[in-house]
Amino acid sequence: MNTQRLSHLLTNRHFIELEQFLNKPNLFSALRVQEHEIRHSKFLAYLLDPNETHGLGTAFISNFILWLSQKTGNDILIYDLDLDMAYIKAEWSGKDKESKDKLDIFINIPSKNNNEFQGFVVAIECKINSTQSDGQLEKYSKLLKDNGFESATCIFLTVFGEDCGDANCKKWISLTYTDLVLNALETTIISHGKLISEKISYVLDDYKETILELADEKRVEEIDNLCESLLIYKDVINDSRYSEFLKIKHRRATEKLKKFFDGKRNRLKKSFEYFCKENKSKITYATSNSAYLRFYPSMRELYPLTVDKSLTVDRGGQVAYRWVEDGFPLLFEVFLQDREASVTLRLNLVFGPLADDFNKERTNLIANIKNIDPLPNKWKSHSRNNVTNTFTRVCGYTELITVSDVSHFKNILDVLHVAATALAKTIDPVLRSSFLAKKADSSL
């Protein structure tokens, strides 16, 4: 038996890196509950309860409320709340214990200056790999109202910040696990690290890692890039002679590669590349992979503007680093996320990195775009707090699109292109008056 190809795979640097990514011990992945919404909501409720066995006391719920205040822009007087007496309930149904409508997490924190138990109330609906069913949030709003909690702060907690999608539920605020849970975890670990027991510390680190695996899109992209570089070994992965060995000794990497090779996202990328070639007059392809499809409308008179090389990031005297080969810092990006039998698509306008000299201008331009009112239908600005010097989502298309049949992808790409073009036309006046236009003009 010629095992040279197998040897090449097992000694390949990218294969070794992939295994290092996937083989980290984690309690939640060992229990296979990392994508179970009910398990997430119950564990989050456990951490929020100051009187549970974790020994964190009010540390986590305090940081959770502080981050909630920042992300929603609401003034929450945390010093006026009796956090020790907080009531936390997972699968809350109010007075009607038999009700089928159960809110994922209910928080009721009494005020120190009020004899009434109700002080600050938070309702949380959690989503991991699903979207809300028709009228679901409206039912929860009614549940809260029927139980005297109409003024509750209502949070729609998702992995990537899906829009609530219901015109009747405007009071529900869409936030991500990164916005609230991850930030609260990290703040708690930093501020109370030495006071946290070793056992709970390991659990918190595992939960933090679980959220990152779900919500860190750059990590998803990094793993996908490793898988893509190993496509040349598809014959080895699928060779029945090695299947038993690979299944036992390299199970996680083998499963990930098989899913990648045969998965819909890889086929969607190829379909996207073909679509861009066939429609050069209306859409321009930018550097993409199976996690991110990047493009911009082919509207030379509008968007994007020519970018001078001085705007790009210099990496230690090496060739100037550009976010994508085209060099445009502002473009459209479709994030692909695997579901059980489909792939969901999320369209965003994203601003990539610039040289340090232009960070202030970059931040101002992002703010000016976010302040445009009104934006085209189904577009909304992302949180003003989420501006970084590297990759910043400026606006998001609120309709979550699901692809179960790759053959229908062309029609979906037409829809996404129309949506992107509408936004490009809307932001064009802001771009023309920005530093990008001035740099472009001076470089001509």
N, C-alpha and C positions, 0 to 999 in steps of 0.2 A: 504493500500500500504506500503510495507517495503522499507523505504528510508535509511536504514543503509549504504548501499553501496554508495549512493549519498553523505551522510554526511561524510563518510570516504574520498571520493575524495576531497570534498570542504575544508576539514581541513588538507589535506595532505600537508606537507611542500614543496614538489617539485611542486605541483599544484599552490600553492601560489607564489612561486618563478617564475614560468612560467608566471603567470599573471602580476607580477611586471615587467618582461622583456617586455611583449607585450603591456601593457596598458599605456606606456608613451605617453603623447600627442605630436604629431609631425605634423606640417603643411603639409609636403610632403606626409606622409602616409594618412592623412585625405583627401587630394585631390587625393589619389591613383595614384600618378605620380612617386613613388620612383623607378620604374623599366622601365620608359619610356625614351628611349634614347634621343628623340627630346627635351623633357622637361629638361633633364640634360644638354644637350649641350647649350640650350638657357639660362638656369640659369647660367651656367658657363661663357658664353659670357657676360651676364649681370654683373657678379662680376668682370670680367677682364676689362670691359670698365671703365676707370677712370672718365668719364664724365656722368655716369649714376646716378640714384637717390639714390643709397645706401649710398652715402656720404663717402665712403672709399678712394676716390681719387685714387692715384697710389699705395696705400698700398698693395692691393691684387695682382695686376699684377706684382708689383715689387718682392714680395715674390714668386710668381709663376715662374718668370724668374730665380730667384736665385736657386730655387729647380730644375728647368729644367737644369740649368748649372751643378748642382751637379750630377744629375741622368744620364745625357748624357755624362758627362766628357768633354763637350765643354766649351771653354773659351768665355763667353758672357760678354762683357764690358758694364755692366748695367749703369755705370756712363756716358757713351757716348750716351745713348738712351734718347730721349725726350718722356718719358712715358706719359706726359700730352697730347701729340698729337697722342697717339696710336689709330689706326683704328681697331675696333673689329667688326666682322660680323659673325653672325650665318647663316647657310644655304647659304654659299657663292658659287656663280656660275661664278664669274669673269665678263668679259665684256658681255657674253651671258646670259642675264637675263632670257631667256626662257629655258635654258639648264636644263635637268633632272638630270645631275650630280651636286650635291650640297654638298660641303665640310661642315662638321658640324661646324667648327670654323676656321676663318681666322684672323690672327693677323699681322698687319703691323705697326712697330714702327720706326719712322724716327730717323736718327742720328742727334745729336746736331751740328755736324761738317759737315753736308752735306745738301745742298739745295734741293737735291732730296728727295722725300717723302719716298722712299723705303730705309729702313735701316736694320732692323732685322725682318724677316718674319717667322711666325710659322703657320703650317697647322696642324689641329687636327681632327682626325676621332675618334668619340666616340662609344663604344660598351658596352651595359649592358647585355642583355640576348640574344644576337645574335652574329654570326661571320660574317666576311666580305664575301660578295658575290664574285663570280668568277671575277677576274680582277678589282675589285672595287678600290683598292689602285692604281693600274696602271692607271686607268681613272683619278684619282685625280692628279697623277703625271703629266699626260699630260695636265690637266686643268691648273695646276700651270705653266708649261712650256709655254703653249700658251699665258698666261697672263704675261709672263716675270718674273716669280718667281721660276725659276728652282732651285735656290740655297736655297730655303726655308728649314727650319728645320721641318721635318715631323714626327708627333707623332701619333702612334696608341694607343689610350687610352682605356684600358679595365679594368674590375674589378679585374682579377687575372693574368694579364700579358700574354694574349694569344700571341703566335707568329704570325707575319704578314702572314706567310704561303705562301708567293708568292716570288719565286726566282727573279722575275723581279722588286721587290719593296724593295731592300736592303736598300734604303735610309730611309725607314720608321722605326722608333725606337719604340719598344713596351715598354710602361710604364703603370703603374697601377694608378687608382684613388688615392690610398694611396700614391704612389710615389710623385705625383704632387699636386692634389687637396686637399687632406686631410692635407698634410704637409704645403701647402700654407695657408690653412684656420687656422690651429693651430698657425702658426707663426704670422699671421695677428692678431688673437685674443689676443695672448700673448703680442705682441709689441704695439698694438693700442687699447687694451681693453677699457680703460677709454675714448677714443676718439670716440668710436663707439656708435651710438644711441641705446637706449634700444630696439627699435623695430627691427632694423637690427641685433642686437646682438642675439635676440631670433631666427631669421631666420637663421643666420650662425650656431648657435648651432644645430638647427633642421637639417640643411643640413649636418653638420658634422656627426650627429647621423645616418642619412640616408646612408651615405657612409660606416660607420662602419657596419651597418646592412647588407649591400651588400658585403663588402669586407673583413670583419674581420672573417676569417675562424675559429678562436678559439671561437668566439661568436656563430657561427653556431653550432660548436661542443658542446658548453655548453648547448644551447637550446635543441639540439638533445638528450643529456644525460638526461635532465629533462624529455623529452617526453618518452624516453626509460624506465625510472624508473616508468612511469605511465601506462605502457602497461597492468598492472594487472587490470586497470579500463576500459579496452576497452569495456566491456559489458555495463558499465554505460554510456559511451559516446554514444554508439549506441542504447541505450534503448529508444524506442519511447515515453515512459512515461515521460522521462525527457527532451526530445529534445527541446521543446518550451522554457522551463525554462533556459536551458543551452545556447540556441541560443540568448536569450535576455540578460541574466545577466552575462554570461561568454563567449561571442561570440568569442573573439580573441583566447582564450586558447582552446576552443572547436574546432574551425576551424583548428588551428595548430595541435592539437592531431589527429583529423580525417585524416588530410593530411599525418601526420606521420605514423599512423597505417596502412593506405591503400596505402601509397606512394611506389614508385618504389625503393627508396633508402633503405628502410628497407628490401625489398625482395632481393635487390642486396647484402646486407650484409649477409643474410642467404645463398644465393647462393655462395658467396665468402668463407664463412666458410666451406661449403660442398666441394667446389673445393679444398681447402687446405687439408682437411682430405683425399680426394680421391687421392691427388697428393703429399703426404708427401715426396716422394723421390726427388721432384724438387722445392717445395715451402714450406716455413715455415711461419705459421700464427703468427702474433704479435697482441697485444691488439688492437682491432678495435671497431668502432661503425658505425652508419649509415651515418656519415659525412666523416669518414676517414677509409679506408681499408689499414691496414699496414701489411707488409710482408718483407721477404728477401729470396733470392735464397738459396736453401738447398745445399750449396757447402762448406762443412766443411773445405776442404783444401784451400779454397779461402776466402770466405766472409760470415758472419762477423767474426771478431776475438773475442775470449773470453775476456770479460771485467772484470777487477778486481773490487771488491766492493769499493775500495778506490776512484774510479772514479765517483761514484754516489753521488747524492746530499743529505746531511744530513739535515733533517728538525727538528732542535731544539732537538736533542737527540732522536728523534723518529726513527722508522724503516727507513732505507735509502730510500729516494724517487727515484724511477726510472721512466723514461719517459713511458716505457711500462714494463709489468711484466717480460719480458725476460731480461731486463737490457741492451740491445744493444743500444748505443747512435746513431748509424748510420743505417738507414733502408729506405725502400721504402714506400711511402705513396700515396694512390689514394684519391684525394678529390672529393666528389660527390656533384654536384650542381643541384638542381631542375630547370627544364625548364617547359614550359607549358604542353608539352606532352611527355617529355623525361627527361633523366638525362645526364649531361655531366661529363666526367671523366678527371681528370688532374693528371698525374703521376709525382712525384718529389722524388729526393733523399734528405732526411731531416736529419739534425744533431740535436739531442735533447740536453738537459742540462747536464752538468757535474759539479762536485764539483768545487768551486771557485778556488782551487789551480791549476786547469788544464785549465782555460779559455784561457790563452796565447797560450798553445799548441793546444787547440781546434781551435782557430782563425787561427793559422798557417797551421794546417792540412786542414781546409776548403779552405784557399787560394791556397794550393798546389793542391787540387783536381780541383778547378776552373781553374787553370792554365794548366791543361792537354790539350794538343792539338796534334792530333784531338780527339774529343770525338766520340763515336759511332753515327751512322746515327740518326738524329732527336733528339739528345740530345744537350742541350746548357747550359752553366753556367749561374746562376742567377747573378744579379748585385753584384759587390764586396762591394757595400755600405750597402747591406742588411744583415749584420752579427750581430746577437745578441747573448747573452749568454744563451738563452733559446731554441727557435726553429728556426733553420736557414735552408731555402731551399738552397741546394748546387747546384743541377742541375735539370733541368726540361725537360720532354719529350714534344717536341713542337707540336705533333699532338693532337688536341682536339678531343676526341672520344665521340660520342653521342650514348646513349642506349635508344631505344624506345620500344624494345621488350626484356623482361628479359630472355626469353628462349635462346637468342643469347649470353648471358653474358659469358658463358664458353669459346666460341671462342675468345671473347675480352680479357678474363683473360690470355689465352694462348699467345696472342700478347703482353700484358703488361709484362708477365713473361719473354718472350724472350728479350724484350727491357731492362728489369732490369738486366737480366743475362749478357747481352753484356756490360752494364755499370759497373757492379760489377767486371768483368774480367779486364776491362780497368783501374779501380782505384786500383786494388789489389796491384800492386807494390808500390804505394804511401802509402797504409795502412800498408804494411809490414815494411816500413822504418820509420813509425811514432811512437809516444809515446804509442799509443794503443797496438802495437805489443810488445813493450818492457815490458809494464805492464802485458800483457797477458802471456808473456814468464816467467816473474818473479813469476807469481801466480800459475804456473803449478807445 
